[in-house]
Amino acid sequence: MEKRQIGSLSVSVVGLGCNNFGRRIDAAQSATVINAALEKGINFLDTADIYGNGQSEDFIRQALGSRRKDVIIASKFGNLMEGQGRGAHPDYIRTAVETSLQRLGTDYIDLYQLHVPDPDVPIADTLGALNELVQAGKVREIGSSNFSAEQIRDSEAAVKAGAARFVSVQNEYSLLKREAENGVLAACAELGIGFLPYFPLASGLLTGKYRQGQPSPEGTRLSGNATWLSEQNLVTVEKLISFAEAKGHTILELAFGWLLAKPVVTSVIAGATRVEQIEANAAAASWTLSEAELAEIDQLLA
């Protein structure tokens, strides 16, 4: 599988989102998913301390065993962890990283990301603490998540000479959620920061299982979700399905290919609970959209 750079890290263009581990699937199922991902050339595992209240990191440790060096592990801190706290204060960061390292069973995290901005802590203080972790070898690279274009630029301006800087930003982005185009992608391109889109399949709406005029599958994430399953969204999905099928592809392949056509996107992070989903996600990265196709999609979504 093709790889792209996040700072010094070489990551597969399809990443495995580990938010389902400990929440929707157990340790054994998580290991099955991770094994399938590695077999398909996916080397980028994205987790967070809050996923499964710590179980996601623990399940990754159990699944990897002696294969730690075969993967790039990204984790996050900053959201409320029961019994631990939250935020981006230097003291909290030192606590959060040690607990994540312990759960992951490793002495370093490849990409350590601030999950959400902390308005109560100057970003320079946060960056200073993260730089200490890099200098100590506990973290290789640092990143942000859910940052606006202004916050991305402010963070870059606060970096001291020679110190670690955010090399990535992870925000929601898909064919149906395009707020990142309002400055964030441009800021990343300008500053040489990798963009990591999460929810690339719009919580499953871009998989093709939700169709206009048909009942939504029972027990799925979007069942009964009137916002996502609006008439406008379903009409757009039908247009995208028709476009993809006319090209000999699926809407899922379109969702991945469209994101990867943007040079600033380094890896498309998609969760999975089954081997079949891993196989479909890995295969989806093979569709390289032409400029004409991208223009046609823009017209279709206008």
VOBA-1610 file (N, C-alpha, C; in pm, whole numbers, padded with zeros to 5 digits, always signed):
BEGIN
Met+00083-00119+00000Met+00000+00000+00000Met+00087+00125+00000Glu+00041+00226-00073Glu+00114+00354-00078Glu+00128+00413+00061Lys+00239+00480+00084Lys+00260+00550+00211Lys+00287+00698+00187Arg+00248+00778+00283Arg+00274+00922+00279Arg+00335+00963+00412Gln+00393+01084+00416Gln+00467+01128+00534Gln+00383+01214+00628Ile+00396+01184+00757Ile+00352+01275+00863Ile+00477+01308+00942Gly+00535+01423+00916Gly+00664+01453+00977Gly+00765+01348+00935Ser+00826+01280+01031Ser+00926+01176+01001Ser+00862+01039+00986Leu+00731+01030+01000Leu+00662+00901+00999Leu+00609+00867+00860Ser+00629+00744+00817Ser+00579+00696+00689Ser+00457+00609+00716Val+00339+00660+00680Val+00214+00592+00716Val+00138+00548+00592Ser+00066+00436+00604Ser-00018+00387+00495Ser-00130+00487+00469Val-00171+00499+00342Val-00272+00599+00306Val-00410+00562+00359Val-00427+00437+00400Val-00547+00397+00474Val-00502+00364+00616Gly-00564+00430+00713Gly-00533+00403+00852Gly-00648+00330+00919Leu-00620+00265+01031Leu-00723+00194+01106Leu-00762+00277+01228Gly-00887+00324+01229Gly-00938+00392+01346Gly-00979+00290+01451Cys-00927+00305+01572Cys-00946+00204+01675Cys-01050+00245+01780Asn-01142+00332+01741Asn-01243+00381+01835Asn-01347+00276+01871Asn-01358+00169+01793Asn-01455+00063+01823Asn-01401-00037+01925Phe-01271-00039+01947Phe-01211-00136+02037Phe-01252-00105+02182Gly-01311-00205+02248Gly-01354-00183+02385Gly-01490-00118+02395Arg-01546-00082+02282Arg-01679-00019+02281Arg-01778-00106+02205Arg-01745-00138+02080Arg-01834-00222+01999Arg-01780-00364+01982Ile-01648-00382+01997Ile-01591-00517+01984Ile-01492-00543+02099Asp-01475-00671+02131Asp-01389-00710+02242Asp-01244-00730+02199Ala-01162-00780+02291Ala-01018-00794+02264Ala-00991-00891+02149Ala-01062-01002+02147Ala-01038-01103+02043Ala-01077-01049+01906Gln-01192-00984+01897Gln-01236-00926+01770Gln-01142-00814+01726Ser-01096-00735+01822Ser-01002-00627+01790Ser-00873-00683+01732Ala-00825-00792+01789Ala-00702-00855+01738Ala-00722-00907+01596Thr-00840-00961+01569Thr-00870-01010+01434Thr-00866-00895+01334Val-00924-00782+01372Val-00926-00664+01284Val-00784-00611+01262Ile-00705-00603+01368Ile-00568-00553+01356Ile-00485-00646+01268Asn-00498-00777+01287Asn-00423-00872+01206Asn-00459-00858+01058Ala-00587-00841+01030Ala-00630-00824+00890Ala-00573-00695+00832Ala-00569-00589+00912Ala-00514-00461+00865Ala-00366-00475+00829Leu-00290-00540+00916Leu-00147-00557+00890Leu-00124-00641+00765Glu-00208-00742+00744Glu-00195-00827+00625Glu-00221-00749+00497Lys-00305-00646+00506Lys-00339-00565+00389Lys-00244-00444+00371Gly-00141-00436+00453Gly-00044-00328+00438Gly-00078-00202+00513Ile-00180-00207+00598Ile-00214-00091+00682Ile-00122-00092+00803Asn-00041+00013+00817Asn+00055+00017+00929Asn+00023+00127+01030Phe-00086+00202+01007Phe-00117+00320+01088Phe-00241+00293+01173Leu-00222+00285+01304Leu-00330+00260+01399Leu-00356+00388+01478Asp-00479+00437+01470Asp-00512+00562+01539Asp-00609+00534+01654Thr-00567+00566+01775Thr-00648+00544+01893Thr-00651+00670+01978Ala-00704+00658+02099Ala-00707+00767+02196Ala-00728+00707+02333Asp-00685+00779+02436Asp-00702+00724+02571Asp-00848+00701+02605Ile-00939+00785+02552Ile-01080+00773+02589Ile-01153+00661+02516Tyr-01096+00606+02410Tyr-01165+00501+02335Tyr-01177+00376+02422Gly-01303+00338+02448Gly-01325+00223+02535Gly-01275+00248+02676Asn-01263+00377+02712Asn-01210+00415+02844Asn-01076+00347+02872Gly-00988+00351+02774Gly-00855+00294+02788Gly-00840+00155+02728Gln-00951+00087+02704Gln-00941-00050+02653Gln-00887-00057+02511Ser-00913+00045+02429Ser-00861+00042+02293Ser-00709+00032+02294Glu-00643+00115+02373Glu-00497+00107+02381Glu-00453-00029+02435Asp-00524-00079+02534Asp-00490-00209+02593Asp-00506-00322+02492Phe-00613-00317+02414Phe-00637-00422+02314Phe-00531-00418+02204Ile-00484-00298+02168Ile-00377-00287+02068Ile-00251-00356+02119Arg-00217-00333+02246Arg-00100-00399+02306Arg-00114-00550+02297Gln-00231-00601+02336Gln-00253-00745+02335Gln-00242-00803+02193Ala-00297-00730+02096Ala-00299-00781+01958Ala-00160-00780+01894Leu-00083-00675+01922Leu+00046-00659+01854Leu+00152-00755+01907Gly+00155-00774+02037Gly+00259-00859+02094Gly+00397-00806+02057Ser+00476-00889+01989Ser+00614-00852+01953Ser+00623-00769+01825Arg+00508-00732+01766Arg+00509-00662+01637Arg+00502-00510+01651Arg+00534-00458+01767Arg+00525-00313+01790Arg+00596-00232+01684Lys+00714-00275+01642Lys+00793-00197+01547Lys+00736-00203+01404Asp+00637-00288+01382Asp+00577-00300+01249Asp+00470-00193+01223Val+00432-00119+01327Val+00321-00026+01312Val+00357+00115+01360Ile+00279+00210+01309Ile+00283+00347+01358Ile+00160+00366+01445Ile+00182+00391+01574Ile+00070+00410+01667Ile+00050+00558+01694Ala-00071+00604+01668Ala-00110+00741+01703Ala-00211+00732+01817Ser-00191+00812+01919Ser-00291+00819+02025Ser-00319+00966+02057Lys-00419+00987+02141Lys-00462+01124+02171Lys-00488+01139+02320Phe-00481+01263+02365Phe-00510+01298+02504Phe-00589+01428+02504Gly-00648+01460+02619Gly-00711+01592+02633Gly-00859+01586+02664Asn-00931+01486+02612Asn-01071+01470+02649Asn-01080+01405+02786Leu-01196+01419+02848Leu-01212+01372+02986Leu-01193+01221+02997Met-01096+01182+03078Met-01072+01042+03112Met-01117+01020+03256Glu-01210+00929+03273Glu-01264+00902+03406Glu-01154+00866+03504Gly-01150+00938+03616Gly-01051+00911+03719Gly-00914+00970+03692Gln-00899+01037+03579Gln-00767+01093+03544Gln-00772+01243+03521Gly-00875+01290+03453Gly-00886+01434+03426Gly-00893+01462+03278Arg-00859+01584+03243Arg-00867+01625+03102Arg-00777+01747+03081Gly-00762+01788+02955Gly-00697+01915+02925Gly-00558+01902+02866Ala-00495+02019+02849Ala-00364+02026+02784Ala-00261+02096+02871His-00283+02098+03004His-00184+02155+03096His-00063+02063+03101Pro+00057+02118+03109Pro+00178+02034+03112Pro+00174+01923+03216Asp+00124+01952+03336Asp+00119+01847+03439Asp+00028+01733+03396Tyr-00084+01768+03335Tyr-00178+01664+03292Tyr-00118+01583+03177Ile-00050+01648+03086Ile+00011+01578+02972Ile+00109+01472+03022Arg+00187+01505+03123Arg+00286+01410+03175Arg+00217+01287+03235Thr+00103+01309+03299Thr+00026+01197+03354Thr-00038+01114+03242Ala-00099+01184+03146Ala-00171+01116+03038Ala-00079+01028+02955Val+00039+01079+02922Val+00128+01001+02836Val+00176+00875+02907Glu+00203+00883+03034Glu+00252+00766+03107Glu+00145+00657+03112Thr+00020+00695+03133Thr-00086+00594+03138Thr-00110+00533+03000Ser-00100+00615+02895Ser-00115+00560+02760Ser+00000+00466+02725Leu+00121+00503+02759Leu+00236+00416+02734Leu+00221+00282+02804Gln+00170+00288+02927Gln+00152+00165+03004Gln+00047+00075+02939Arg-00066+00135+02899Arg-00171+00053+02837Arg-00125-00004+02704Leu-00049+00074+02628Leu-00002+00029+02497Leu+00116-00068+02508Gly+00175-00076+02625Gly+00288-00167+02645Gly+00409-00130+02564Thr+00434-00001+02552Thr+00546+00047+02470Thr+00617+00160+02543Asp+00738+00192+02501Asp+00808+00304+02563Asp+00805+00429+02475Tyr+00730+00423+02365Tyr+00715+00543+02282Tyr+00584+00538+02204Ile+00530+00655+02178Ile+00412+00672+02092Ile+00459+00746+01968Asp+00423+00696+01850Asp+00474+00756+01727Asp+00416+00895+01702Leu+00284+00910+01719Leu+00218+01038+01698Leu+00125+01064+01815Tyr+00156+01166+01895Tyr+00077+01198+02014Tyr+00000+01326+01986Gln-00134+01316+01990Gln-00218+01426+01943Gln-00304+01484+02055Leu-00313+01616+02056Leu-00407+01685+02144Leu-00546+01670+02083His-00635+01600+02154His-00763+01560+02097His-00855+01678+02067Val-00856+01775+02155Val-00937+01896+02137Val-00860+02016+02192Pro-00881+02135+02137Pro-00815+02254+02192Pro-00855+02275+02337Asp-00763+02328+02416Asp-00791+02362+02556Asp-00782+02513+02570Pro-00895+02583+02581Pro-00894+02729+02587Pro-00834+02784+02716Asp-00815+02698+02816Asp-00764+02744+02945Asp-00612+02736+02958Val-00548+02680+02857Val-00402+02664+02864Val-00337+02726+02740Pro-00241+02817+02758Pro-00172+02875+02642Pro-00109+02764+02558Ile-00125+02771+02428Ile-00074+02665+02341Ile+00078+02652+02354Ala+00147+02761+02386Ala+00292+02755+02404Ala+00330+02662+02520Asp+00248+02663+02626Asp+00274+02575+02740Asp+00254+02428+02700Thr+00149+02403+02626Thr+00122+02267+02579Thr+00235+02217+02490Leu+00275+02301+02396Leu+00384+02263+02305Leu+00514+02239+02380Gly+00538+02318+02483Gly+00659+02300+02562Gly+00663+02164+02629Ala+00549+02123+02686Ala+00542+01993+02753Ala+00556+01879+02651Leu+00493+01895+02536Leu+00503+01792+02432Leu+00645+01783+02378Asn+00713+01896+02368Asn+00852+01894+02322Asn+00940+01818+02421Glu+00910+01831+02550Glu+00984+01755+02651Glu+00969+01604+02627Leu+00849+01563+02590Leu+00825+01421+02564Leu+00903+01373+02442Val+00910+01460+02340Val+00987+01426+02221Val+01135+01414+02255Gln+01184+01510+02331Gln+01326+01509+02370Gln+01360+01387+02455Ala+01262+01341+02534Ala+01284+01225+02621Ala+01267+01092+02546Gly+01222+01099+02419Gly+01205+00978+02340Gly+01074+00904+02366Lys+00984+00967+02441Lys+00857+00902+02470Lys+00755+00923+02358Val+00780+01024+02276Val+00693+01057+02163Val+00782+01091+02045Arg+00745+01043+01925Arg+00826+01074+01807Arg+00779+01202+01738Glu+00648+01216+01720Glu+00592+01336+01657Glu+00467+01377+01733Ile+00426+01503+01717Ile+00307+01552+01785Ile+00208+01608+01684Gly+00080+01601+01719Gly-00023+01650+01629Gly-00141+01709+01707Ser-00235+01762+01633Ser-00355+01822+01692Ser-00478+01758+01631Ser-00592+01786+01691Ser-00718+01734+01640Ser-00828+01834+01671Asn-00919+01848+01577Asn-01032+01940+01591Asn-00987+02085+01609Phe-00880+02121+01541Phe-00829+02259+01543Phe-00883+02337+01424Ser-00913+02463+01446Ser-00951+02553+01336Ser-00826+02601+01264Ala-00845+02667+01150Ala-00730+02721+01077Ala-00654+02821+01163Glu-00727+02904+01236Glu-00662+03004+01323Glu-00581+02936+01432Gln-00636+02831+01492Gln-00563+02759+01597Gln-00441+02688+01541Ile-00450+02639+01420Ile-00334+02575+01356Ile-00222+02677+01337Arg-00258+02795+01289Arg-00157+02899+01266Arg-00100+02950+01398Asp-00185+02968+01499Asp-00139+03014+01629Asp-00041+02914+01691Ser-00069+02786+01673Ser+00020+02682+01726Ser+00156+02688+01658Glu+00155+02705+01527Glu+00281+02713+01453Glu+00363+02834+01498Ala+00295+02945+01521Ala+00364+03068+01563Ala+00422+03056+01704Ala+00367+02965+01785Ala+00411+02952+01924Ala+00528+02857+01943Val+00569+02789+01836Val+00679+02692+01846Val+00812+02765+01865Lys+00888+02723+01964Lys+01020+02780+01986Lys+01121+02720+01888Ala+01225+02795+01858Ala+01325+02751+01760Ala+01380+02614+01797Gly+01373+02520+01700Gly+01428+02387+01720Gly+01340+02292+01797Ala+01224+02340+01844Ala+01137+02254+01924Ala+01038+02179+01835Ala+00973+02080+01894Ala+00874+02001+01820Ala+00753+02087+01785Arg+00697+02062+01668Arg+00579+02133+01621Arg+00472+02032+01581Phe+00349+02077+01574Phe+00243+01989+01527Phe+00269+01956+01379Val+00275+01827+01349Val+00299+01786+01209Val+00171+01735+01143Ser+00063+01730+01221Ser-00064+01680+01165Ser-00180+01747+01236Val-00293+01745+01166Val-00421+01783+01228Val-00525+01681+01184Gln-00605+01636+01279Gln-00706+01534+01251Gln-00844+01596+01274Asn-00916+01620+01165Asn-01049+01679+01170Asn-01146+01595+01088Glu-01274+01614+01112Glu-01375+01545+01032Glu-01375+01600+00889Tyr-01383+01508+00791Tyr-01384+01551+00651Tyr-01431+01435+00565Ser-01527+01462+00481Ser-01577+01361+00388Ser-01649+01431+00275Leu-01697+01354+00180Leu-01776+01409+00070Leu-01898+01485+00119Leu-01947+01448+00237Leu-02068+01510+00290Leu-02042+01610+00403Lys-01920+01616+00453Lys-01884+01711+00559Lys-01755+01781+00519Arg-01770+01903+00464Arg-01656+01966+00398Arg-01609+02095+00466Glu-01639+02109+00596Glu-01599+02231+00667Glu-01448+02252+00665Ala-01370+02144+00655Ala-01224+02157+00653Ala-01175+02240+00536Glu-01258+02253+00433Glu-01219+02333+00316Glu-01224+02482+00344Asn-01282+02521+00458Asn-01292+02663+00494Asn-01167+02708+00570Gly-01051+02687+00511Gly-00927+02738+00568Gly-00833+02636+00627Val-00886+02527+00679Val-00800+02429+00745Val-00706+02360+00647Leu-00759+02312+00534Leu-00674+02245+00436Leu-00568+02340+00382Ala-00608+02464+00359Ala-00512+02564+00308Ala-00401+02591+00408Ala-00437+02599+00536Ala-00335+02621+00640Ala-00239+02504+00647Cys-00292+02383+00637Cys-00206+02264+00639Cys-00110+02264+00521Ala-00161+02295+00403Ala-00077+02297+00283Ala+00033+02402+00295Glu-00004+02517+00346Glu+00092+02628+00359Glu+00202+02595+00459Leu+00166+02528+00569Leu+00261+02504+00677Leu+00327+02366+00670Gly+00290+02287+00570Gly+00349+02154+00558Gly+00301+02059+00666Ile+00174+02070+00701Ile+00113+01985+00804Ile+00024+01881+00737Gly+00036+01756+00778Gly-00046+01651+00720Gly-00188+01656+00773Phe-00285+01631+00687Phe-00425+01632+00728Phe-00476+01489+00736Leu-00538+01455+00849Leu-00592+01321+00873Leu-00744+01331+00886Pro-00818+01294+00783Pro-00964+01303+00792Pro-01022+01186+00873Tyr-01105+01220+00972Tyr-01178+01113+01039Tyr-01324+01117+00996Phe-01398+01009+01022Phe-01533+00987+00969Phe-01536+01006+00817Pro-01444+00943+00744Pro-01439+00960+00598Pro-01561+00902+00527Leu-01630+00811+00596Leu-01749+00749+00538Leu-01877+00807+00596Ala-01865+00925+00660Ala-01981+00995+00716Ala-02064+00900+00802Ser-01995+00837+00897Ser-02060+00745+00991Ser-02135+00631+00922Gly-02089+00594+00802Gly-02148+00482+00730Gly-02239+00520+00616Leu-02272+00650+00607Leu-02364+00694+00502Leu-02303+00676+00363Leu-02169+00675+00355Leu-02102+00662+00226Leu-02056+00518+00197Thr-02120+00423+00263Thr-02088+00282+00236Thr-02184+00220+00135Gly-02297+00285+00111Gly-02395+00232+00017Gly-02506+00151+00080Lys-02503+00137+00214Lys-02608+00057+00277Lys-02732+00138+00313Tyr-02723+00271+00300Tyr-02839+00357+00323Tyr-02884+00413+00189Arg-03004+00377+00147Arg-03051+00416+00016Arg-03183+00494+00025Gln-03199+00586-00068Gln-03321+00667-00074Gln-03442+00577-00100Gly-03548+00598-00023Gly-03671+00521-00043Gly-03669+00382+00015Gln-03559+00348+00085Gln-03550+00215+00146Gln-03531+00229+00296Pro-03585+00138+00376Pro-03565+00146+00522Pro-03417+00126+00555Ser-03368+00200+00654Ser-03229+00183+00693Ser-03211+00050+00765Pro-03096-00014+00747Pro-03072-00144+00812Pro-03086-00134+00964Glu-03148-00233+01024Glu-03168-00232+01169Glu-03036-00253+01242Gly-03024-00184+01356Gly-02907-00201+01440Gly-02782-00130+01393Thr-02793-00046+01289Thr-02677+00027+01240Thr-02664+00160+01312Arg-02548+00220+01296Arg-02518+00341+01370Arg-02613+00457+01340Leu-02662+00463+01217Leu-02745+00576+01177Leu-02895+00548+01180Ser-02933+00430+01222Ser-03076+00398+01227Ser-03151+00502+01311Gly-03251+00565+01250Gly-03329+00664+01321Gly-03265+00800+01332Asn-03146+00820+01271Asn-03078+00948+01278Asn-03130+01038+01166Ala-03225+01124+01202Ala-03292+01207+01101Ala-03199+01309+01039Thr-03097+01351+01114Thr-03004+01452+01061Thr-02920+01394+00948Trp-02855+01282+00975Trp-02772+01220+00872Trp-02855+01163+00758Leu-02969+01103+00794Leu-03052+01038+00693Leu-03158+01134+00637Ser-03118+01258+00621Ser-03209+01358+00564Ser-03230+01329+00415Glu-03338+01381+00361Glu-03368+01359+00220Glu-03257+01415+00132Gln-03203+01532+00172Gln-03096+01594+00093Gln-02972+01504+00089Asn-02933+01450+00205Asn-02816+01362+00209Asn-02839+01235+00128Leu-02958+01179+00138Leu-02986+01055+00065Leu-02990+01078-00086Val-03039+01194-00127Val-03037+01229-00270Val-02892+01240-00318Thr-02808+01306-00237Thr-02666+01320-00273Thr-02599+01184-00280Val-02630+01097-00186Val-02572+00962-00185Val-02609+00887-00313Glu-02732+00898-00357Glu-02774+00831-00480Glu-02695+00884-00600Lys-02671+01013-00603Lys-02591+01071-00712Lys-02448+01016-00710Leu-02392+01005-00590Leu-02255+00955-00576Leu-02246+00807-00613Ile-02347+00731-00575Ile-02350+00589-00612Ile-02355+00574-00764Ser-02440+00653-00828Ser-02451+00646-00974Ser-02320+00683-01042Phe-02255+00788-00990Phe-02127+00831-01047Phe-02023+00720-01033Ala-02010+00663-00912Ala-01909+00560-00888Ala-01935+00436-00973Glu-02061+00392-00977Glu-02092+00270-01052Glu-02070+00287-01202Ala-02090+00410-01250Ala-02064+00436-01392Ala-01916+00423-01426Lys-01832+00439-01324Lys-01687+00427-01342Lys-01637+00287-01302Gly-01729+00199-01265Gly-01690+00064-01226Gly-01642+00053-01083His-01688+00145-00998His-01644+00147-00859His-01764+00155-00765Thr-01736+00147-00635Thr-01839+00161-00532Thr-01831+00301-00473Ile-01936+00340-00402Ile-01935+00469-00335Ile-01828+00473-00226Leu-01801+00359-00163Leu-01695+00355-00061Leu-01559+00385-00125Glu-01535+00327-00240Glu-01409+00355-00311Glu-01401+00501-00352Leu-01515+00559-00387Leu-01518+00700-00422Leu-01484+00786-00301Ala-01539+00751-00184Ala-01514+00828-00063Ala-01365+00833-00029Phe-01297+00719-00042Phe-01153+00714-00014Phe-01073+00784-00124Gly-01105+00752-00249Gly-01030+00808-00360Gly-01038+00958-00367Trp-01156+01013-00335Trp-01175+01158-00337Trp-01087+01226-00233Leu-01080+01169-00114Leu-00995+01226-00009Leu-00847+01215-00045Leu-00807+01100-00096Leu-00665+01078-00125Leu-00619+01154-00249Ala-00713+01209-00325Ala-00675+01293-00439Ala-00621+01428-00392Lys-00637+01459-00266Lys-00590+01586-00211Lys-00451+01565-00151Pro-00350+01631-00204Pro-00212+01606-00159Pro-00189+01627-00010Val-00267+01715+00053Val-00248+01745+00194Val-00296+01630+00283Val-00381+01542+00230Val-00430+01427+00307Val-00322+01320+00311Thr-00285+01279+00432Thr-00177+01181+00447Thr-00228+01040+00469Ser-00339+01026+00541Ser-00395+00893+00564Ser-00544+00909+00596Val-00625+00822+00538Val-00769+00825+00564Val-00798+00726+00676Ile-00843+00777+00789Ile-00864+00694+00906Ile-01008+00643+00908Ala-01023+00512+00901Ala-01156+00452+00902Ala-01162+00340+01004Gly-01267+00341+01084Gly-01285+00236+01182Gly-01333+00108+01115Ala-01320-00003+01186Ala-01367-00131+01134Ala-01395-00224+01250Thr-01498-00307+01233Thr-01529-00409+01333Thr-01521-00549+01274Arg-01502-00557+01140Arg-01498-00688+01073Arg-01386-00689+00969Val-01337-00809+00941Val-01231-00827+00841Val-01276-00775+00705Glu-01403-00799+00670Glu-01454-00756+00540Glu-01442-00605+00522Gln-01461-00531+00630Gln-01449-00385+00622Gln-01304-00344+00598Ile-01212-00411+00662Ile-01070-00384+00641Ile-01034-00408+00494Glu-01079-00519+00440Glu-01047-00552+00301Glu-01105-00449+00205Ala-01227-00404+00231Ala-01290-00304+00145Ala-01218-00171+00155Asn-01182-00131+00277Asn-01112-00004+00295Asn-00975-00004+00227Ala-00903-00114+00243Ala-00770-00124+00182Ala-00780-00118+00030Ala-00879-00186-00026Ala-00895-00188-00172Ala-00938-00051-00225Ala-01009+00025-00143Ala-01063+00154-00188Ala-00954+00255-00222Ala-00836+00236-00165Ala-00728+00331-00189Ala-00670+00323-00330Ser-00712+00223-00406Ser-00651+00201-00538Ser-00712+00288-00648Trp-00824+00354-00622Trp-00887+00437-00725Trp-00824+00577-00725Thr-00749+00607-00831Thr-00689+00739-00847Thr-00779+00822-00938Leu-00844+00918-00880Leu-00940+01000-00955Leu-00867+01100-01044Ser-00918+01117-01165Ser-00859+01214-01259Ser-00911+01354-01227Glu-00845+01454-01284Glu-00890+01593-01266Glu-01032+01611-01319Ala-01062+01546-01431Ala-01196+01556-01488Ala-01300+01494-01395Glu-01266+01381-01335Glu-01359+01316-01242Glu-01380+01401-01117Leu-01274+01462-01068Leu-01286+01548-00950Leu-01373+01669-00980Ala-01358+01725-01099Ala-01442+01839-01139Ala-01588+01797-01149Glu-01611+01677-01199Glu-01747+01626-01213Glu-01811+01606-01074Ile-01732+01560-00981Ile-01783+01540-00845Ile-01817+01675-00782Asp-01733+01775-00801Asp-01761+01908-00748Asp-01893+01961-00801Gln-01916+01940-00929Gln-02043+01983-00990Gln-02161+01908-00930Leu-02141+01781-00911Leu-02246+01695-00857Leu-02285+01737-00715Leu-02186+01781-00637Leu-02209+01818-00496Leu-02247+01964-00479Ala-02241+02041-00584Ala-02266+02185-00572Ala-02409+02211-00525
//
